Amino acid sequence: MMMPRKKRRMLIISTIVICIVAIIAILVALYINTDMFKSNETLFEKYISQNFENISKMEYEEQLKEGKYISETELKLNYVQNIGTTLESSQNPINQLKIKIDGQTDKENNYNHQDITLTKDKDEISEIKYIQNGNIIGIEFSDMFNQYVLANNENLKTLFKQAELSEEQLSKIPDQIELDNSLEELITFSKEEKENIEQRYLNIISSNIKNSKFSKVNNTTIQINGKNVNVNGYSLTLTKEKLNNIYIKILEELKQDEVILAKIDKIQETLEQYKFIFGEIINIKNEFTTEIQYLIDDITKNNIGNEECKIIVYENNYTTVKTVIQGVGYEINFDILNNNYIMISYINNQEKQTIEKSLIINKENGETNIIYELAEGEKTTKYSAIINEEISGNNYNKTLTAKYEDDSNRVEFNMQNNIQMVQELEEITFNNENSVNLSELQQEQVKAIIDRINTAVTEKINEIQENVINTQNIDEILIAIKLMKEGQTIEGQGVTETEKNRFNSKFEILQGEDLNNEAVLNIINAIKDNLVELEPISGTELKLKLDRFNKNEEAFNTIINFIQNSKNKTYNAKIEYDETTGLAEDILLTMIEKKK
């Protein structure tokens, strides 16, 4: 089971964004060297490095230390479609649902108990309890069973193998579940790591701007976040080609940066623990480096021109407050004020229509506002989040409102989280009456219990889909916020007939016999966005493996080169289908000698 391509792409974006932010001042601001009694070049470098330092100061600092605490969390989603029209509606059943999570946690003693309840209006739909006590983990379906099903948190794959699960199911089960790593812990850089990154990219910049044209702008006024700010400015003028060369060198370094790649490896390691929930996890490092290579290739293709580009950095009271890159057909602005306000904007006038992107982070009086806006011509898409945090004595309260808005849809997610530090917890003690430990049972008993759970959970899911909310209600929202296309289903729900027909029709017209070189090249170009692997079957047979949400640029280039260099062949192309889903799974390409 693979995550949908759009979801995976968002995952990649989410994973690398911290890497980009970590050097954003350098990538966006590019270079700075300027100070009162130094040359313009030296001062330009100084204020560029300040960009990096200022961003570091805005990193989230975890307020809660290890200890005992109880927590209450409420989650709610609200979807409105066809905004501003006579068809405006908020009737999606998901708007009636609420998730409540009551927890007790003792990090020092590795105890974690979470009671998760799904309600519709005031009616309880389902309740699940998760518990971890030392090396024992467990789950209880309160409305289906009256016992915790436990297991020792080790050798889980071997344990569940006794239940005669399929190889695919077993592949998603880790040997040990570790769900303690927070996002902040995964993406936080140490002081040494920050210094390493800063020095590395500043060295690239500094070494590539020697003998360039620097100038100074004295005592001018600019606007940041609606406020007038008196500044001095230092500018660097480069040709388009020289600026692009610096971009390429930074990206090349980023692609092999051991500090950032180590962070990605840690994220990968953590996500692998969730395979039993989400299915196969993509290789984030491969995707990360591939995306960077796409950027490098794109810049390289267009890296011709002696047009002048300018980078200007502005300082107020010896502190960097704004950096501007004025390139050919585009402009990037990077503002930062009082360590509480960051704004990054990008305007591109080279396309057929103007594209504008902006990201704003504003922290004030315990409230953090994050807004990302994309405008393409007359279409505008906006993502926003408001986070409020309050600490009073032993109490920590946090609210989050995240929102997606476009010209016709609005999806809003609300979270209320209250935490109270305590001296003692009412910990659950396991016994024969309230729990059963699979790790202590025989194979037949383990299989019987798991079969019983699977049956009960399947019946519960069917009941919820029939009476509460079905997959189409969820699909409707995912399509609205562009995480899924029309006709698709959430991965793991099966495949709709519409989706199967649409997907297969793309390939069925391509199959045939005695195809010449040009016809096969057309086939390969047609399947480019779905080709993931080449599998040699024999000296004359090759399988082109297909995937709905994946592509592999290397596999595409390899087969293209091979076909182009094999002009004395003709081919038979045949579609093979997945027996479970009915989707086209691969194209069997058989090579034959040209008839003389």
C-alpha positions in Angstrom: 0.0 0.0 0.0 1.6 3.2 -1.2 0.8 6.7 -0.1 -0.9 8.8 -2.9 1.6 10.8 -5.0 0.2 14.2 -3.9 0.4 13.2 -0.2 3.9 11.9 -0.7 4.9 15.1 -2.5 3.5 17.1 0.5 5.5 14.8 2.8 8.7 15.5 0.9 7.9 19.3 1.0 7.3 19.0 4.7 10.5 17.1 5.3 12.8 19.3 3.3 11.3 22.7 4.3 13.2 22.7 7.6 16.4 22.2 5.6 15.6 25.0 3.3 14.6 27.3 6.2 17.8 26.5 7.9 19.7 28.1 5.0 16.8 30.2 3.6 18.6 33.4 4.6 21.5 32.3 2.4 19.4 30.9 -0.4 17.0 33.8 -0.4 19.2 36.6 0.7 22.2 35.0 -1.0 25.2 36.9 0.4 25.9 39.8 2.8 29.1 41.8 3.6 28.9 45.2 5.2 29.8 47.1 8.4 30.4 50.7 9.5 34.2 50.7 9.2 34.6 47.9 6.7 34.3 47.5 3.0 30.8 47.1 1.3 31.8 43.6 0.4 32.7 42.6 4.0 29.6 44.2 5.4 27.4 42.4 2.8 28.7 39.1 4.1 28.1 40.1 7.8 24.4 41.0 7.3 23.8 37.8 5.2 25.0 35.7 8.1 22.7 37.6 10.4 19.8 36.4 8.3 20.7 32.9 9.3 21.1 33.8 12.9 17.7 35.6 13.1 15.9 32.6 11.7 17.5 30.4 14.2 16.1 32.6 17.0 12.6 31.9 15.9 12.7 28.1 16.3 10.1 26.6 18.5 11.3 26.1 22.1 9.6 23.2 23.9 8.1 24.4 27.1 7.2 21.0 28.7 10.0 19.1 30.3 10.0 15.5 31.1 7.6 14.8 34.0 4.1 13.6 34.9 1.1 15.3 33.3 -2.5 14.8 32.3 -3.8 16.2 29.0 -7.1 16.8 27.3 -7.3 17.4 23.5 -10.2 18.0 21.2 -10.0 17.9 17.4 -12.6 19.1 14.9 -12.8 19.6 11.2 -15.2 21.9 9.3 -15.7 21.9 5.5 -17.6 24.5 3.5 -18.0 24.2 -0.3 -19.2 26.5 -3.1 -18.4 29.6 -1.0 -20.2 32.8 -2.1 -22.7 31.0 -4.3 -26.3 29.8 -3.9 -24.9 26.3 -3.6 -22.8 27.1 -0.5 -23.0 24.2 1.9 -21.5 22.9 5.1 -23.5 19.6 5.1 -20.6 17.2 5.0 -21.0 14.7 7.8 -17.5 15.2 8.9 -18.5 18.6 10.3 -20.6 16.8 13.0 -17.7 14.7 14.3 -15.2 15.4 17.1 -12.3 13.5 18.4 -11.5 13.8 22.1 -8.2 12.4 23.6 -7.6 12.2 27.3 -4.1 11.2 28.3 -1.8 10.5 31.2 1.9 10.6 30.6 5.0 9.9 32.7 8.0 10.2 30.4 10.6 9.4 33.0 9.0 6.0 33.7 7.9 5.3 30.1 4.2 5.4 30.9 1.7 6.7 28.4 -2.1 6.1 28.4 -4.4 7.7 25.8 -8.2 7.4 25.6 -9.4 8.3 22.2 -13.2 8.9 21.6 -15.0 9.6 18.4 -18.4 11.4 18.8 -21.1 12.6 16.4 -22.8 15.6 17.9 -23.2 14.3 21.5 -23.3 10.6 20.7 -20.3 8.4 21.2 -19.4 6.4 18.1 -16.3 4.6 19.1 -13.6 4.5 21.8 -10.0 3.2 21.6 -7.5 3.2 24.4 -3.7 3.0 23.8 -1.3 2.2 26.6 2.4 1.8 27.1 3.8 0.8 30.4 7.6 0.1 30.3 8.2 -2.5 27.7 4.5 -3.5 27.3 2.2 -1.8 24.8 -1.5 -2.5 24.3 -4.8 -1.4 22.9 -8.4 -1.7 24.0 -11.5 -1.3 21.8 -13.8 -0.3 24.6 -17.0 -0.6 22.7 -16.0 -4.1 21.3 -13.9 -5.8 24.0 -13.5 -5.4 27.8 -9.8 -6.2 27.9 -6.5 -4.7 26.8 -4.7 -6.7 24.1 -1.0 -6.4 25.0 2.4 -7.4 23.6 6.0 -7.1 24.7 7.4 -4.2 22.7 10.1 -6.4 21.0 10.2 -9.0 18.2 6.7 -7.9 17.1 7.2 -9.2 13.6 8.0 -12.6 14.9 5.0 -12.5 17.2 2.5 -11.6 14.5 4.0 -14.1 12.1 2.4 -16.7 14.4 -1.0 -15.3 13.4 -0.3 -16.3 9.8 -0.4 -12.8 8.4 0.5 -12.3 4.8 4.0 -11.2 3.9 2.6 -7.8 2.9 1.0 -7.3 6.3 4.1 -8.5 8.1 6.3 -6.1 6.1 4.4 -3.2 7.7 4.9 -4.3 11.3 8.1 -3.1 13.0 10.1 -5.2 15.4 9.6 -2.5 18.0 7.2 0.5 18.2 8.8 3.8 19.2 6.3 6.7 19.0 8.1 9.1 21.3 10.0 11.3 18.9 8.3 14.7 18.4 8.5 16.6 15.2 10.5 19.4 17.1 13.1 16.8 18.2 13.5 15.4 14.7 14.0 18.7 13.0 15.9 20.7 15.7 19.5 21.5 14.8 22.2 21.7 17.5 24.4 24.7 17.9 27.2 22.9 16.2 25.0 21.8 13.3 23.8 25.4 12.8 27.4 26.7 12.7 28.4 23.9 10.3 25.5 24.8 7.9 26.1 28.5 8.2 29.8 28.3 7.5 29.4 25.8 4.7 27.0 27.9 2.6 28.6 31.3 3.4 31.9 29.9 2.2 30.2 29.0 -1.2 28.7 32.5 -1.4 31.9 34.4 -0.4 34.1 32.5 -2.7 31.9 33.2 -5.7 31.3 36.9 -5.3 34.9 38.1 -5.2 35.6 41.0 -7.5 31.9 41.6 -8.0 30.3 45.1 -8.0 29.2 46.3 -4.5 27.5 49.6 -3.6 25.8 51.3 -0.7 22.5 53.0 -0.2 22.6 55.4 2.8 19.8 56.4 5.1 16.6 55.4 3.3 13.1 54.3 4.5 11.4 51.0 3.7 8.2 49.4 4.9 8.2 46.0 6.8 4.9 44.7 8.1 3.3 48.0 7.6 5.9 49.9 9.6 8.4 52.5 8.4 12.0 51.4 9.1 15.1 53.6 8.5 17.9 51.5 6.9 21.2 51.5 5.2 21.4 49.2 2.1 24.3 47.2 0.6 23.9 45.8 -2.9 25.7 43.3 -5.1 25.3 43.2 -8.9 25.8 40.0 -10.8 25.0 38.6 -14.2 22.2 36.1 -14.5 24.7 33.4 -15.3 26.9 34.1 -12.3 23.9 34.2 -9.9 22.6 30.9 -11.3 26.0 29.3 -10.9 25.9 30.2 -7.2 22.4 28.7 -6.9 23.6 25.5 -8.5 26.7 25.2 -6.2 24.4 25.7 -3.2 22.0 23.1 -4.4 24.8 20.7 -5.2 26.2 21.1 -1.7 22.7 20.7 -0.2 22.2 17.4 -2.1 25.2 15.9 -0.2 25.1 17.9 3.1 25.7 15.2 5.8 24.1 17.3 8.5 20.8 17.7 6.6 20.8 14.2 5.2 21.3 12.8 8.7 18.2 14.7 9.8 16.3 13.1 6.9 17.6 9.7 7.8 16.2 10.2 11.3 12.8 11.3 10.0 12.8 8.2 7.7 13.7 6.0 10.6 10.8 7.4 12.7 8.3 7.2 9.9 9.1 3.6 9.3 7.6 2.9 12.7 4.3 3.9 11.2 4.3 1.5 8.3 1.6 -0.6 10.1 -0.7 2.4 9.8 0.2 4.1 6.6 1.7 1.3 4.5 5.0 1.6 2.6 6.9 4.8 3.3 8.7 6.4 0.5 12.5 6.9 0.6 12.6 10.5 1.6 16.4 11.0 0.9 16.0 9.7 -2.6 13.0 12.0 -3.2 14.9 14.9 -1.6 18.0 14.6 -3.8 15.9 13.9 -6.9 13.9 17.1 -6.4 17.1 19.1 -5.9 18.5 17.6 -9.1 15.4 18.7 -11.0 16.0 22.2 -9.8 19.7 22.0 -10.8 18.7 20.7 -14.3 16.1 23.4 -14.7 18.5 26.2 -13.8 21.2 24.7 -16.0 19.0 24.6 -19.0 18.2 28.3 -18.7 21.6 29.5 -17.5 22.4 31.8 -20.3 22.5 35.6 -20.2 24.5 38.6 -19.1 21.4 40.5 -17.8 22.2 42.2 -14.5 20.7 40.7 -11.3 20.9 42.5 -8.0 20.9 41.4 -4.4 20.3 44.2 -1.8 20.5 43.7 2.0 19.1 46.4 4.4 20.2 46.9 8.0 18.7 48.9 10.9 20.9 49.5 13.9 23.4 47.0 12.7 20.7 44.3 12.4 19.6 42.8 9.0 15.9 43.5 8.4 15.4 42.9 4.6 17.0 41.2 1.7 15.9 41.5 -1.9 17.0 39.4 -5.0 16.0 41.0 -8.3 16.6 38.4 -11.0 15.6 38.2 -14.6 11.8 38.1 -14.6 11.5 37.4 -10.8 12.0 39.0 -7.5 12.4 37.5 -4.0 12.0 39.4 -0.8 13.0 38.3 2.7 11.9 40.5 5.7 12.6 39.9 9.3 11.8 42.3 12.1 12.5 42.1 15.9 12.9 38.3 15.6 9.1 38.0 15.7 8.2 38.7 12.0 9.4 36.8 8.9 8.1 37.3 5.4 9.3 35.6 2.3 7.8 36.5 -1.1 8.4 35.4 -4.7 7.0 37.0 -7.8 7.6 35.5 -11.2 6.6 37.4 -14.4 8.3 35.0 -16.8 5.4 32.6 -17.2 2.3 33.2 -19.3 0.6 34.5 -16.1 2.1 36.2 -13.1 2.8 33.8 -10.2 3.1 35.2 -6.6 4.0 33.2 -3.5 4.4 34.4 0.0 5.0 33.0 3.5 4.5 35.1 6.6 5.3 34.1 10.2 4.3 36.6 12.9 4.7 36.0 16.6 3.1 38.4 19.0 1.8 38.2 22.6 1.9 34.4 22.7 0.2 34.1 19.3 1.8 32.8 16.2 0.3 33.5 12.8 1.5 31.5 9.7 0.1 32.3 6.3 1.1 30.8 2.9 -0.5 32.3 -0.1 -0.3 31.3 -3.8 -1.7 33.5 -6.6 -1.7 32.2 -10.2 -3.4 34.7 -12.4 -6.9 35.2 -10.9 -6.8 32.0 -8.8 -5.7 32.3 -5.1 -5.0 29.6 -2.6 -4.3 30.3 1.0 -3.1 28.1 3.9 -3.0 29.6 7.3 -2.5 28.7 11.0 -3.0 30.5 14.2 -1.3 29.1 17.3 -2.0 30.4 20.8 0.1 29.2 23.7 -0.3 30.1 27.4 1.7 28.8 30.4 0.4 29.5 33.9 2.0 27.7 36.8 1.6 23.9 36.1 -0.9 24.5 33.3 -0.1 24.7 29.6 -2.8 25.5 27.1 -2.5 25.5 23.3 -5.0 26.2 20.6 -4.5 25.7 16.9 -6.7 26.8 14.0 -5.4 25.7 10.6 -7.3 26.7 7.5 -7.3 26.0 3.7 -9.1 28.5 1.5 -9.5 28.9 -2.3 -12.1 30.6 -4.5 -14.8 28.1 -3.7 -13.8 25.9 -0.7 -12.8 26.3 3.0 -11.5 23.6 5.3 -10.8 24.5 8.9 -9.1 22.3 11.5 -9.3 23.2 15.2 -7.4 21.7 18.1 -7.6 22.6 21.8 -4.9 21.1 24.0 -4.8 21.5 27.8 -1.9 20.0 29.8 -1.5 20.0 33.6 1.7 18.9 35.4 0.9 16.6 38.3 2.7 14.8 41.1 1.0 11.4 40.7 -1.0 9.5 38.0 -3.6 6.8 38.3 -1.7 4.2 36.5 -3.3 1.1 35.2 -2.0 -2.2 36.5 -2.4 -5.2 34.2 -3.9 -8.4 35.4 -5.7 -11.5 34.0 -9.1 -9.8 34.2 -8.3 -6.6 32.4 -5.7 -7.7 29.8 -4.3 -10.5 27.8 -0.6 -10.5 26.6 -0.1 -12.0 23.2 3.6 -12.5 23.9 2.7 -15.0 26.6 0.3 -17.2 24.5 0.7 -20.1 22.1 0.5 -19.6 18.3 -3.1 -20.9 18.1 -4.3 -18.5 20.8 -2.5 -15.5 19.2 -4.1 -16.4 15.8 -7.6 -16.8 17.4 -7.4 -13.4 19.2 -6.1 -11.5 16.1 -8.8 -13.1 13.9 -11.4 -12.0 16.4 -10.1 -8.5 16.5 -9.9 -8.2 12.7 -13.5 -9.3 12.4 -14.8 -7.0 15.1 -12.9 -4.0 13.8 -14.0 -4.6 10.2 -17.6 -4.8 11.3 -17.2 -1.5 13.3 -15.6 0.3 10.3 -18.5 -0.9 8.1 -21.0 0.3 10.7 -19.3 3.8 10.8 -19.2 4.0 7.0 -22.9 3.1 6.7 -24.3 5.3 9.6 -21.7 8.0 10.3 -19.3 9.0 7.6 -18.2 7.1 4.4 -15.0 7.4 2.3 -16.7 9.6 -0.3 -17.3 12.3 2.4 -13.5 12.2 3.1 -12.6 12.0 -0.6 -14.7 15.1 -1.2 -12.5 17.1 1.2 -9.2 15.8 0.0 -10.2 16.6 -3.6 -11.3 20.1 -2.5 -7.9 20.8 -0.9 -6.1 19.2 -3.9 -4.6 16.3 -2.0 -6.5 13.9 -4.3 -7.8 14.0 -7.9 -11.4 13.2 -9.0 -12.0 9.4 -9.3 -9.2 8.4 -6.9 -9.8 6.8 -3.5 -7.8 7.0 -0.3 -5.0 4.5 -0.5 -6.0 1.3 1.2 -9.8 1.7 0.6 -9.7 -0.2 -2.7 -10.1 1.2 -6.2 -13.3 2.6 -7.6 -14.4 1.4 -11.1 -14.0 4.9 -12.4 -10.5 5.2 -11.2 -9.6 1.8 -12.6 -11.0 2.6 -16.0 -9.3 6.0 -16.2 -6.0 4.6 -15.2 -6.1 1.5 -17.4 -7.3 3.4 -20.5 -4.1 5.4 -20.6 -2.1 2.2 -21.3 -4.5 -0.1 -23.1 -4.4 1.9 -26.4 -0.6 1.6 -26.3 -0.3 -2.2 -26.5 0.2 -4.0 -29.8 2.5 -6.2 -31.9 5.4 -5.6 -34.3 5.9 -2.0 -33.1 8.7 0.0 -34.5 11.3 2.0 -32.6 9.3 5.3 -32.8 6.1 3.6 -31.6 7.8 2.2 -28.5 9.4 5.6 -27.7 5.8 7.1 -27.8 4.7 4.4 -25.4 7.5 5.2 -22.9 6.8 8.9 -23.1 3.1 8.3 -22.5 3.8 6.3 -19.3 6.6 8.6 -18.0 4.6 9.8 -15.0 3.7 6.2 -13.9 7.0 4.3 -14.7 8.7 3.3 -11.5 11.0 0.3 -12.4 12.5 -1.8 -15.1 12.5 -5.5 -14.5 14.5 -7.7 -17.0 12.7 -11.1 -17.5 15.0 -12.6 -20.1 17.4 -11.5 -22.8 14.5 -10.4 -25.0 11.8 -9.5 -22.4 11.6 -6.5 -20.1 8.8 -5.4 -17.7 8.0 -1.7 -17.4 6.5 -1.5 -13.8 3.7 1.0 -13.3 2.4 2.9 -10.3 -0.6 5.3 -9.9 1.2 7.8 -7.8 4.9 7.3 -8.5 7.5 7.9 -11.2 11.2 7.2 -11.6 13.2 9.6 -13.8 16.2 7.4 -13.8 14.2 4.4 -15.1 12.6 6.6 -17.8 16.0 7.9 -19.0 17.5 4.4 -19.0 14.8 2.8 -21.2 14.7 5.8 -23.5 18.4 5.6 -24.1 18.2 1.8 -24.7 15.4 2.0 -27.2 17.1 4.9 -29.1 20.2 2.7 -29.4 18.4 -0.4 -30.5 17.1 0.7 -33.9 17.3 -2.8 -35.5 14.5 -4.2 -33.3 10.7 -4.3 -33.3 8.6 -4.9 -30.2 5.5 -6.5 -28.9 3.8 -4.6 -26.0 1.3 -6.3 -23.7 -0.5 -5.0 -20.5 -0.4 -7.1 -17.3 -2.9 -6.4 -14.6 -2.9 -6.6 -10.8 -5.1 -9.5 -9.7 -6.4 -7.8 -6.6 -7.2 -4.3 -7.9 -7.5 -4.9 -11.6 -5.2 -2.0 -12.3 -2.5 -2.1 -15.0 0.6 -3.3 -13.2 3.2 -3.4 -15.9 3.8 -3.4 -19.6 5.6 -6.5 -20.9 8.0 -5.4 -23.8 9.2 -8.2 -26.0 12.1 -7.5 -28.4 12.2 -9.1 -31.8 14.5 -8.8 -34.8 13.3 -6.6 -37.6 11.9 -8.5 -40.5 14.1 -8.3 -43.6 
